[in-house]
Amino acid sequence: QLQSRLAKFPFQNFGLRRTQTFSYQIRDKHYLLHYQYVSDVLDKRPAYRPGHLDLIKDFHREGKLVMGGAYAEPVDGAVIVFSCDSEKEVEEFVSKDPYHENGLVTEYSIREWTVVPL
């Protein structure tokens, strides 16, 4: 069951205006992707950041990715929220992510997330 929702999120890091309104699909299943980064991620990520952000934008446009971002100090990991039909779609994201492909991600986990309907 899909429901359209309008939401405001601070997506300035994805090339969108801060608190830009956008529409996305709410699905019955949500997933949290947790990344652990290498200790020198801030030094290594500039070469791979454009591809990483392009992938985020692609999944967001498809209505599969809701929001995400790196942890603040220390920048040692990230969380990305997906609204998609299966864990396989999150695995697809990881397999295409330049951060993962190039060793910036030391480990990751995917958890199904129960969301309270509002």
VENBELTA-V126141 format. One record per backbone hydrogen bond with DSSP energy under -0.5 kcal/mol. NH is the residue of the N-H (numbers start at 1). CO is the residue of the C=O. If there is no record, write none. Layout:
NH/CO
NH/CO
//
This chain:
3/26
5/24
7/22
9/20
11/9
11/17
14/11
15/12
16/11
20/9
20/17
22/7
24/5
26/3
27/25
30/113
31/82
32/111
33/31
33/80
34/32
34/109
35/33
35/78
36/107
37/76
38/104
41/38
43/40
44/40
45/41
47/44
48/45
49/45
50/46
52/48
53/49
54/50
55/51
56/52
57/53
58/54
59/55
60/56
61/57
62/58
63/60
64/59
65/59
66/81
67/81
69/79
71/77
76/74
78/35
79/69
80/33
81/67
82/31
82/80
83/64
84/29
89/86
90/86
91/87
92/88
93/89
94/90
95/91
96/92
96/93
97/93
97/94
100/97
101/97
102/98
103/100
104/99
105/99
106/36
106/104
107/36
109/34
111/32
113/30
115/113
//
